[in-house]
Amino acid sequence: MGQDIWYGWSYYNESIPAFPDNVNLMPVVGQWKMGGDAYPILKFTYHGYRKTVEVQLDDMKNALGWGKAQKFGHVCTLLSLNSTRGRWTDLVLNTNFSAKADGYLRIWVNGQLKCNYKGPLVANTSKRLYLGPNHRRGIFVSFTKRWDKIKGNAPKPTMVVYYDEFLVGQRREDVDTRLRENAGLPPKD
């Protein structure tokens, strides 16, 4: 919390579809969270209407009551959903997880800066279960009621993603897969 940190990883979307808005399950494919019942500090979510992968500051959204005017905490659009299907995407994230105005969040997608947010990132700083932000990979869906309302008992689609070379470091050169390859460093599996 409040200290500069870098993360890097590769991500492959094998089968998350572009959902129609009325049945969008809003899949989340990664998040950082504090302990207990805290909302995720930030999460990568597929936004159905815009067909994009976006960064949502869920903790701040709930703490400050961010609504439509604040895009419900969606602070950055990273890429189109279709651009992730069937190919690897390299991500690099730099932040300080600050609860103050000096907070920042920068994210590069395939070497291009796609997010440059400045401001507080964390509202709930409880360390009840974790000493700091805890990263969770995997697919999470929580908007299942709208699917059930429209589709009834129809099975929900199987969604598969892969993650590789997840790294944490003090500099971009420590975690950026592309920079590591250019420097002749071996893959980190």
ROLOTI-570407 format. One record per atom (N, C-alpha, C): residue number from 1; residue in one letter; z, x, y. Coordinates in steps of 0.001 Angstrom, whole numbers. Each point is the difference from the previous one (the first is absolute). Example, Ala and Ser with C-alpha at 12.3 -4.5 7.8 and 13.67 -1.06 7.14 Angstrom:
BEGIN
[r 1 "a" [7800 13190 -5690]]
[r 1 "a" [0 -890 1190]]
[r 1 "a" [0 900 1200]]
[r 2 "s" [-720 -350 1050]]
[r 2 "s" [60 820 1190]]
[r 2 "s" [730 -770 1090]]
This chain:
BEGIN
[r 1 "m" [0 842 -1177]]
[r 1 "m" [0 -842 1177]]
[r 1 "m" [0 892 1245]]
[r 2 "g" [-970 -249 871]]
[r 2 "g" [-53 733 1254]]
[r 2 "g" [-514 1426 -109]]
[r 3 "q" [-499 412 -1177]]
[r 3 "q" [-522 1353 -176]]
[r 3 "q" [-1463 -65 -434]]
[r 4 "d" [-776 967 456]]
[r 4 "d" [-1419 56 -328]]
[r 4 "d" [-186 211 -1499]]
[r 5 "i" [-874 -804 -616]]
[r 5 "i" [-291 125 -1431]]
[r 5 "i" [-1458 -386 -242]]
[r 6 "w" [-597 617 -1021]]
[r 6 "w" [-1390 -232 -361]]
[r 6 "w" [-88 -466 -1444]]
[r 7 "y" [-921 -922 -268]]
[r 7 "y" [-296 -473 -1350]]
[r 7 "y" [-1515 35 -187]]
[r 8 "g" [-431 274 -1204]]
[r 8 "g" [-1424 -38 -311]]
[r 8 "g" [-194 -447 -1439]]
[r 9 "w" [-1066 -760 -240]]
[r 9 "w" [-304 -449 -1352]]
[r 9 "w" [-1428 -529 -51]]
[r 10 "s" [-478 -159 -1216]]
[r 10 "s" [-1307 -608 -225]]
[r 10 "s" [220 -1339 -680]]
[r 11 "y" [-873 -938 314]]
[r 11 "y" [159 -1389 -429]]
[r 11 "y" [-1350 -515 -489]]
[r 12 "y" [14 -735 -1107]]
[r 12 "y" [-1225 -531 -585]]
[r 12 "y" [212 -1477 -311]]
[r 13 "n" [-794 -863 607]]
[r 13 "n" [65 -1441 -245]]
[r 13 "n" [-1017 -342 -1080]]
[r 14 "e" [508 -273 -1189]]
[r 14 "e" [-917 -362 -1083]]
[r 14 "e" [-387 -1474 51]]
[r 15 "s" [949 -884 348]]
[r 15 "s" [-342 -1415 -176]]
[r 15 "s" [661 -983 962]]
[r 16 "i" [549 447 1130]]
[r 16 "i" [534 -982 945]]
[r 16 "i" [-1182 -654 705]]
[r 17 "p" [-132 -1312 -145]]
[r 17 "p" [-1152 -679 609]]
[r 17 "p" [245 -360 1467]]
[r 18 "a" [-1061 -363 674]]
[r 18 "a" [100 -562 1347]]
[r 18 "a" [243 -1498 -177]]
[r 19 "f" [1235 -427 203]]
[r 19 "f" [372 -1395 -212]]
[r 19 "f" [-472 -891 1143]]
[r 20 "p" [-396 -1236 -296]]
[r 20 "p" [-180 -978 1076]]
[r 20 "p" [1365 -247 659]]
[r 21 "d" [-2 -298 1271]]
[r 21 "d" [1248 -160 748]]
[r 21 "d" [947 -1032 -610]]
[r 22 "n" [-534 -1101 -505]]
[r 22 "n" [871 -1081 -463]]
[r 22 "n" [759 336 -1280]]
[r 23 "v" [-412 1042 -713]]
[r 23 "v" [703 405 -1225]]
[r 23 "v" [368 1493 13]]
[r 24 "n" [-24 624 1166]]
[r 24 "n" [295 1426 90]]
[r 24 "n" [1427 287 -465]]
[r 25 "l" [140 864 -956]]
[r 25 "l" [1308 396 -498]]
[r 25 "l" [650 1073 876]]
[r 26 "m" [-714 505 1000]]
[r 26 "m" [478 1048 916]]
[r 26 "m" [597 1187 -763]]
[r 27 "p" [-766 638 -879]]
[r 27 "p" [543 1125 -756]]
[r 27 "p" [455 1136 909]]
[r 28 "v" [1125 569 -332]]
[r 28 "v" [540 1181 664]]
[r 28 "v" [-157 1147 -991]]
[r 29 "v" [-555 1133 450]]
[r 29 "v" [-278 1099 -914]]
[r 29 "v" [811 1251 303]]
[r 30 "g" [1054 -158 727]]
[r 30 "g" [917 1100 282]]
[r 30 "g" [889 -376 1164]]
[r 31 "q" [1246 481 -51]]
[r 31 "q" [924 -313 1077]]
[r 31 "q" [1130 1024 57]]
[r 32 "w" [610 104 1181]]
[r 32 "w" [1208 785 189]]
[r 32 "w" [1090 -977 371]]
[r 33 "k" [1159 187 -605]]
[r 33 "k" [1063 -977 151]]
[r 33 "k" [1351 696 26]]
[r 34 "m" [945 -592 714]]
[r 34 "m" [1389 437 -89]]
[r 34 "m" [648 -794 -1123]]
[r 35 "g" [1258 226 -257]]
[r 35 "g" [668 -621 -1125]]
[r 35 "g" [334 -1463 171]]
[r 36 "g" [522 -567 -1070]]
[r 36 "g" [481 -1372 5]]
[r 36 "g" [-1098 -1013 222]]
[r 37 "d" [332 -1003 796]]
[r 37 "d" [-940 -1089 241]]
[r 37 "d" [-820 206 1269]]
[r 38 "a" [-95 1236 459]]
[r 38 "a" [-765 297 1212]]
[r 38 "a" [-1482 -306 -212]]
[r 39 "y" [-652 -451 1060]]
[r 39 "y" [-1449 -176 -42]]
[r 39 "y" [-655 1377 -48]]
[r 40 "p" [-1214 101 -535]]
[r 40 "p" [-689 1297 18]]
[r 40 "p" [-173 500 1437]]
[r 41 "i" [225 1285 196]]
[r 41 "i" [-216 601 1317]]
[r 41 "i" [-1480 -126 334]]
[r 42 "l" [-822 472 -909]]
[r 42 "l" [-1441 -160 164]]
[r 42 "l" [-610 -223 -1361]]
[r 43 "k" [-1086 -739 3]]
[r 43 "k" [-692 -254 -1257]]
[r 43 "k" [-1501 -66 250]]
[r 44 "f" [-737 379 -1056]]
[r 44 "f" [-1454 -104 9]]
[r 44 "f" [-361 -1298 -688]]
[r 45 "t" [-609 -898 744]]
[r 45 "t" [-298 -1320 -535]]
[r 45 "t" [-1473 -336 191]]
[r 46 "y" [-541 -749 -950]]
[r 46 "y" [-1369 -492 120]]
[r 46 "y" [46 -1305 781]]
[r 47 "h" [-633 -11 1143]]
[r 47 "h" [-55 -1197 823]]
[r 47 "h" [-1255 -776 -385]]
[r 48 "g" [191 -1186 -544]]
[r 48 "g" [-1110 -772 -551]]
[r 48 "g" [-1034 -432 1022]]
[r 49 "y" [432 -531 1126]]
[r 49 "y" [-932 -529 985]]
[r 49 "y" [-911 1101 539]]
[r 50 "r" [593 1155 313]]
[r 50 "r" [-784 1090 571]]
[r 50 "r" [-605 905 -1076]]
[r 51 "k" [394 -198 -1277]]
[r 51 "k" [-495 805 -1124]]
[r 51 "k" [244 1488 238]]
[r 52 "t" [1201 336 465]]
[r 52 "t" [353 1371 333]]
[r 52 "t" [1342 387 -611]]
[r 53 "v" [220 1303 -91]]
[r 53 "v" [1301 546 -343]]
[r 53 "v" [683 331 1314]]
[r 54 "e" [1200 -536 198]]
[r 54 "e" [691 155 1272]]
[r 54 "e" [1412 519 -203]]
[r 55 "v" [544 582 1060]]
[r 55 "v" [1390 445 14]]
[r 55 "v" [810 -1079 702]]
[r 56 "q" [1029 -464 -681]]
[r 56 "q" [885 -999 591]]
[r 56 "q" [1402 589 103]]
[r 57 "l" [588 -87 1192]]
[r 57 "l" [1385 405 222]]
[r 57 "l" [874 -1221 -243]]
[r 58 "d" [304 -250 -1253]]
[r 58 "d" [683 -1223 -410]]
[r 58 "d" [1436 -65 505]]
[r 59 "d" [717 1106 -42]]
[r 59 "d" [1386 38 466]]
[r 59 "d" [76 -348 1491]]
[r 60 "m" [-852 608 806]]
[r 60 "m" [-15 -279 1445]]
[r 60 "m" [-458 -1432 271]]
[r 61 "k" [-981 -466 -755]]
[r 61 "k" [-495 -1375 159]]
[r 61 "k" [1142 -995 -156]]
[r 62 "n" [790 179 -1035]]
[r 62 "n" [1093 -929 -258]]
[r 62 "n" [1162 186 969]]
[r 63 "a" [312 1223 370]]
[r 63 "a" [1110 253 919]]
[r 63 "a" [-293 -508 1410]]
[r 64 "l" [-1259 134 436]]
[r 64 "l" [-357 -370 1373]]
[r 64 "l" [-728 -1338 93]]
[r 65 "g" [-214 -649 -1134]]
[r 65 "g" [-676 -1291 18]]
[r 65 "g" [-1463 87 389]]
[r 66 "w" [-664 1075 -403]]
[r 66 "w" [-1408 145 333]]
[r 66 "w" [-799 -1095 -678]]
[r 67 "g" [-765 -726 798]]
[r 67 "g" [-827 -1082 -508]]
[r 67 "g" [-1470 275 202]]
[r 68 "k" [-733 -1071 231]]
[r 68 "k" [-1453 101 137]]
[r 68 "k" [-406 948 1125]]
[r 69 "a" [698 -56 1135]]
[r 69 "a" [-338 849 1147]]
[r 69 "a" [129 1485 -336]]
[r 70 "q" [883 330 -935]]
[r 70 "q" [194 1388 -430]]
[r 70 "q" [-658 259 -1353]]
[r 71 "k" [-928 -858 -381]]
[r 71 "k" [-737 97 -1270]]
[r 71 "k" [944 92 -1199]]
[r 72 "f" [1165 -630 108]]
[r 72 "f" [991 -10 -1076]]
[r 72 "f" [336 1410 -479]]
[r 73 "g" [-52 951 912]]
[r 73 "g" [362 1379 -322]]
[r 73 "g" [-1120 842 -576]]
[r 74 "h" [-1215 -538 -88]]
[r 74 "h" [-1155 786 -473]]
[r 74 "h" [-434 897 1162]]
[r 75 "v" [388 1271 -54]]
[r 75 "v" [-223 900 1129]]
[r 75 "v" [-1272 836 -120]]
[r 76 "c" [-542 127 -1201]]
[r 76 "c" [-1196 830 -188]]
[r 76 "c" [-866 -559 -1118]]
[r 77 "t" [-1299 72 202]]
[r 77 "t" [-961 -288 -1059]]
[r 77 "t" [-504 1334 -518]]
[r 78 "l" [139 224 -1312]]
[r 78 "l" [-368 1291 -571]]
[r 78 "l" [-1432 38 -514]]
[r 79 "l" [-412 -1040 -722]]
[r 79 "l" [-1336 21 -593]]
[r 79 "l" [-345 -1376 -532]]
[r 80 "s" [-1266 -177 -322]]
[r 80 "s" [-425 -1273 -572]]
[r 80 "s" [357 -31 -1477]]
[r 81 "l" [293 -1173 -502]]
[r 81 "l" [356 -161 -1398]]
[r 81 "l" [-1116 501 -911]]
[r 82 "n" [-1226 -358 306]]
[r 82 "n" [-1127 381 -858]]
[r 82 "n" [-194 1508 -81]]
[r 83 "s" [415 741 1040]]
[r 83 "s" [-190 1453 -20]]
[r 83 "s" [920 690 -996]]
[r 84 "t" [1013 -692 -516]]
[r 84 "t" [915 623 -962]]
[r 84 "t" [-363 -321 -1443]]
[r 85 "r" [-860 -974 -215]]
[r 85 "r" [-329 -404 -1379]]
[r 85 "r" [-817 1084 -695]]
[r 86 "g" [526 466 -1133]]
[r 86 "g" [-740 928 -834]]
[r 86 "g" [-143 1406 537]]
[r 87 "r" [862 399 916]]
[r 87 "r" [-75 1374 511]]
[r 87 "r" [1378 469 449]]
[r 88 "w" [171 1303 14]]
[r 88 "w" [1245 598 463]]
[r 88 "w" [22 34 1525]]
[r 89 "t" [1169 -257 555]]
[r 89 "t" [234 50 1436]]
[r 89 "t" [1190 917 232]]
[r 90 "d" [-150 977 897]]
[r 90 "d" [1084 934 305]]
[r 90 "d" [749 -473 1236]]
[r 91 "l" [1322 -33 -111]]
[r 91 "l" [853 -449 1096]]
[r 91 "l" [1002 1085 370]]
[r 92 "v" [234 150 1290]]
[r 92 "v" [1030 902 516]]
[r 92 "v" [784 -779 1039]]
[r 93 "l" [1326 60 -109]]
[r 93 "l" [878 -739 904]]
[r 93 "l" [998 971 605]]
[r 94 "n" [177 -74 1321]]
[r 94 "n" [980 815 723]]
[r 94 "n" [850 -938 838]]
[r 95 "t" [1308 119 -149]]
[r 95 "t" [912 -889 728]]
[r 95 "t" [1340 679 212]]
[r 96 "n" [858 -678 766]]
[r 96 "n" [1384 447 122]]
[r 96 "n" [983 -1125 -333]]
[r 97 "f" [-491 -1155 -439]]
[r 97 "f" [850 -1136 -363]]
[r 97 "f" [1131 -209 1010]]
[r 98 "s" [-339 -20 1259]]
[r 98 "s" [1012 -143 1040]]
[r 98 "s" [290 -1470 305]]
[r 99 "a" [1240 -263 331]]
[r 99 "a" [398 -1332 453]]
[r 99 "a" [-73 -94 1522]]
[r 100 "k" [-452 1070 639]]
[r 100 "k" [-42 65 1462]]
[r 100 "k" [-1443 -3 500]]
[r 101 "a" [-146 4 1306]]
[r 101 "a" [-1327 -19 623]]
[r 101 "a" [-800 1267 -288]]
[r 102 "d" [660 1065 -478]]
[r 102 "d" [-713 1244 -296]]
[r 102 "d" [-664 -15 -1375]]
[r 103 "g" [-14 -1141 -675]]
[r 103 "g" [-611 -108 -1318]]
[r 103 "g" [-1508 151 56]]
[r 104 "y" [-562 475 -1089]]
[r 104 "y" [-1458 129 -95]]
[r 104 "y" [-431 -150 -1443]]
[r 105 "l" [-1244 -422 -156]]
[r 105 "l" [-619 -167 -1304]]
[r 105 "l" [-1479 324 155]]
[r 106 "r" [-423 1061 -676]]
[r 106 "r" [-1415 393 34]]
[r 106 "r" [-502 8 -1436]]
[r 107 "i" [-1177 -597 -211]]
[r 107 "i" [-566 -68 -1343]]
[r 107 "i" [-1479 384 58]]
[r 108 "w" [-368 919 -879]]
[r 108 "w" [-1388 422 -148]]
[r 108 "w" [-538 -576 -1301]]
[r 109 "v" [-1211 -517 37]]
[r 109 "v" [-687 -505 -1186]]
[r 109 "v" [-1255 842 -172]]
[r 110 "n" [-80 681 -1126]]
[r 110 "n" [-1131 893 -274]]
[r 110 "n" [-264 953 1163]]
[r 111 "g" [1082 530 574]]
[r 111 "g" [-91 992 1063]]
[r 111 "g" [-141 -547 1400]]
[r 112 "q" [-134 -1317 176]]
[r 112 "q" [-160 -591 1334]]
[r 112 "q" [1278 -724 421]]
[r 113 "l" [465 270 1220]]
[r 113 "l" [1194 -668 518]]
[r 113 "l" [-302 -1486 188]]
[r 114 "k" [746 -855 -693]]
[r 114 "k" [-216 -1442 53]]
[r 114 "k" [1192 -746 595]]
[r 115 "c" [1141 653 98]]
[r 115 "c" [1184 -654 551]]
[r 115 "c" [749 1001 865]]
[r 116 "n" [333 -418 1212]]
[r 116 "n" [762 849 909]]
[r 116 "n" [985 -885 758]]
[r 117 "y" [995 -485 -718]]
[r 117 "y" [1006 -918 552]]
[r 117 "y" [1152 793 608]]
[r 118 "k" [480 -477 1144]]
[r 118 "k" [1175 600 645]]
[r 118 "k" [993 -1101 312]]
[r 119 "g" [1237 231 -391]]
[r 119 "g" [1068 -968 236]]
[r 119 "g" [949 -25 -1186]]
[r 120 "p" [1028 -817 68]]
[r 120 "p" [956 -43 -1117]]
[r 120 "p" [-655 -504 -1278]]
[r 121 "l" [446 555 -1124]]
[r 121 "l" [-523 -384 -1312]]
[r 121 "l" [1056 -671 -871]]
[r 122 "v" [1250 288 255]]
[r 122 "v" [1082 -439 -875]]
[r 122 "v" [1021 -803 790]]
[r 123 "a" [347 -1176 -521]]
[r 123 "a" [1081 -798 597]]
[r 123 "a" [1254 102 -867]]
[r 124 "n" [-156 -126 -1306]]
[r 124 "n" [1119 52 -933]]
[r 124 "n" [171 1435 -482]]
[r 125 "t" [1044 669 452]]
[r 125 "t" [221 1395 -372]]
[r 125 "t" [1102 150 -1052]]
[r 126 "s" [318 -1066 -695]]
[r 126 "s" [1026 44 -1047]]
[r 126 "s" [-361 1028 -1058]]
[r 127 "k" [961 826 -358]]
[r 127 "k" [-211 997 -1048]]
[r 127 "k" [765 -388 -1262]]
[r 128 "r" [167 -1293 -178]]
[r 128 "r" [786 -505 -1121]]
[r 128 "r" [-513 480 -1351]]
[r 129 "l" [-1300 -20 -216]]
[r 129 "l" [-554 431 -1281]]
[r 129 "l" [-772 1312 79]]
[r 130 "y" [-548 322 1186]]
[r 130 "y" [-805 1202 149]]
[r 130 "y" [434 738 1258]]
[r 131 "l" [-77 1331 -43]]
[r 131 "l" [353 787 1176]]
[r 131 "l" [-1054 -85 1088]]
[r 132 "g" [-1195 -372 -382]]
[r 132 "g" [-1090 -111 964]]
[r 132 "g" [-1087 -874 -566]]
[r 133 "p" [-1113 -119 703]]
[r 133 "p" [-1091 -841 -479]]
[r 133 "p" [-454 399 -1401]]
[r 134 "n" [-198 -985 -825]]
[r 134 "n" [-378 180 -1390]]
[r 134 "n" [-1414 -528 -177]]
[r 135 "h" [-901 839 -530]]
[r 135 "h" [-1388 -426 -173]]
[r 135 "h" [-180 -666 -1351]]
[r 136 "r" [-724 -1115 10]]
[r 136 "r" [-286 -745 -1219]]
[r 136 "r" [-1499 -211 -114]]
[r 137 "r" [-540 448 -1127]]
[r 137 "r" [-1422 -198 -292]]
[r 137 "r" [-112 -1117 -1023]]
[r 138 "g" [-1144 -623 -30]]
[r 138 "g" [-244 -1085 -929]]
[r 138 "g" [-545 -1195 749]]
[r 139 "i" [-294 -1052 -729]]
[r 139 "i" [-529 -1220 609]]
[r 139 "i" [1118 -1033 41]]
[r 140 "f" [247 -530 1189]]
[r 140 "f" [987 -1052 185]]
[r 140 "f" [-726 -1212 582]]
[r 141 "v" [236 -1174 -526]]
[r 141 "v" [-546 -1226 594]]
[r 141 "v" [1142 -990 175]]
[r 142 "s" [3 -667 1150]]
[r 142 "s" [1065 -965 253]]
[r 142 "s" [-534 -1337 505]]
[r 143 "f" [-1306 -97 184]]
[r 143 "f" [-587 -1235 511]]
[r 143 "f" [-618 -793 -1150]]
[r 144 "t" [775 -238 -1039]]
[r 144 "t" [-523 -673 -1184]]
[r 144 "t" [-24 -1520 132]]
[r 145 "k" [812 -555 881]]
[r 145 "k" [63 -1469 129]]
[r 145 "k" [-1320 -589 477]]
[r 146 "r" [-662 693 939]]
[r 146 "r" [-1275 -549 485]]
[r 146 "r" [-1052 15 -1112]]
[r 147 "w" [11 1037 -852]]
[r 147 "w" [-906 40 -1153]]
[r 147 "w" [276 -1190 -910]]
[r 148 "d" [1277 -183 -351]]
[r 148 "d" [384 -1074 -913]]
[r 148 "d" [-343 -1378 566]]
[r 149 "k" [136 -152 1308]]
[r 149 "k" [-293 -1292 634]]
[r 149 "k" [-1485 -350 -125]]
[r 150 "i" [-862 986 186]]
[r 150 "i" [-1449 -234 -39]]
[r 150 "i" [-550 100 -1425]]
[r 151 "k" [434 1012 -748]]
[r 151 "k" [-575 300 -1309]]
[r 151 "k" [788 -578 -1173]]
[r 152 "g" [1179 -536 269]]
[r 152 "g" [814 -553 -1080]]
[r 152 "g" [434 1072 -971]]
[r 153 "n" [-240 -229 -1271]]
[r 153 "n" [412 947 -1038]]
[r 153 "n" [-1045 1065 -300]]
[r 154 "a" [-1044 82 796]]
[r 154 "a" [-1023 1031 -233]]
[r 154 "a" [644 1378 72]]
[r 155 "p" [-341 883 -931]]
[r 155 "p" [636 1326 23]]
[r 155 "p" [-367 782 1254]]
[r 156 "k" [974 733 481]]
[r 156 "k" [-240 870 1149]]
[r 156 "k" [-784 1217 -482]]
[r 157 "p" [-835 575 864]]
[r 157 "p" [-810 1134 -436]]
[r 157 "p" [859 1213 -365]]
[r 158 "t" [-472 746 -975]]
[r 158 "t" [631 1265 -340]]
[r 158 "t" [-400 1017 1059]]
[r 159 "m" [976 692 552]]
[r 159 "m" [-266 981 1056]]
[r 159 "m" [480 1368 -476]]
[r 160 "v" [-885 994 107]]
[r 160 "v" [320 1347 -440]]
[r 160 "v" [-349 984 1110]]
[r 161 "v" [954 884 320]]
[r 161 "v" [-243 1121 910]]
[r 161 "v" [592 1255 -639]]
[r 162 "y" [-512 1146 409]]
[r 162 "y" [503 1290 -479]]
[r 162 "y" [406 841 1204]]
[r 163 "y" [1007 841 -213]]
[r 163 "y" [477 927 1022]]
[r 163 "y" [-19 1401 -596]]
[r 164 "d" [-304 984 818]]
[r 164 "d" [-32 1370 -484]]
[r 164 "d" [418 934 1127]]
[r 165 "e" [526 1133 -368]]
[r 165 "e" [349 1087 914]]
[r 165 "e" [905 -456 1141]]
[r 166 "f" [1033 -765 -320]]
[r 166 "f" [952 -404 1035]]
[r 166 "f" [853 1203 364]]
[r 167 "l" [-61 382 1283]]
[r 167 "l" [710 1181 483]]
[r 167 "l" [818 -325 1240]]
[r 168 "v" [1085 713 166]]
[r 168 "v" [850 -97 1187]]
[r 168 "v" [152 1408 543]]
[r 169 "g" [-91 162 1328]]
[r 169 "g" [109 1342 567]]
[r 169 "g" [375 -1 1466]]
[r 170 "q" [60 1207 538]]
[r 170 "q" [367 202 1403]]
[r 170 "q" [-1213 135 917]]
[r 171 "r" [-1212 158 -609]]
[r 171 "r" [-1217 172 788]]
[r 171 "r" [-1146 -732 -680]]
[r 172 "r" [-1012 -304 758]]
[r 172 "r" [-1168 -671 -564]]
[r 172 "r" [-635 844 -1106]]
[r 173 "e" [-32 1300 194]]
[r 173 "e" [-599 898 -983]]
[r 173 "e" [719 -70 -1351]]
[r 174 "d" [1250 -433 -6]]
[r 174 "d" [768 -111 -1240]]
[r 174 "d" [-397 -1219 -828]]
[r 175 "v" [-549 -1031 651]]
[r 175 "v" [-185 -1290 -680]]
[r 175 "v" [-1427 -535 -6]]
[r 176 "d" [-853 493 854]]
[r 176 "d" [-1362 -526 129]]
[r 176 "d" [-877 555 -1128]]
[r 177 "t" [-414 -863 -921]]
[r 177 "t" [-793 407 -1160]]
[r 177 "t" [-1243 769 419]]
[r 178 "r" [-658 -454 1036]]
[r 178 "r" [-1234 654 445]]
[r 178 "r" [263 1406 542]]
[r 179 "l" [1046 148 795]]
[r 179 "l" [335 1322 530]]
[r 179 "l" [454 931 -1119]]
[r 180 "r" [739 -531 -959]]
[r 180 "r" [467 806 -1135]]
[r 180 "r" [-1193 487 -832]]
[r 181 "e" [-977 -879 -241]]
[r 181 "e" [-1194 404 -751]]
[r 181 "e" [-771 1095 747]]
[r 182 "n" [-175 -181 1323]]
[r 182 "n" [-722 990 809]]
[r 182 "n" [708 1342 0]]
[r 183 "a" [1322 -1 -136]]
[r 183 "a" [784 1237 -20]]
[r 183 "a" [43 612 -1412]]
[r 184 "g" [-645 -641 -976]]
[r 184 "g" [-27 521 -1362]]
[r 184 "g" [1264 -259 -791]]
[r 185 "l" [853 -905 464]]
[r 185 "l" [1235 -307 -723]]
[r 185 "l" [-303 -912 -1189]]
[r 186 "p" [748 130 -1069]]
[r 186 "p" [-248 -845 -1184]]
[r 186 "p" [454 -1431 244]]
[r 187 "p" [-571 -952 -733]]
[r 187 "p" [462 -1394 106]]
[r 187 "p" [1468 -98 -396]]
[r 188 "k" [683 -933 583]]
[r 188 "k" [1409 -259 -318]]
[r 188 "k" [72 -1302 -752]]
[r 189 "d" [203 61 -1303]]
[r 189 "d" [83 -1217 -816]]
[r 189 "d" [1414 -231 -482]]
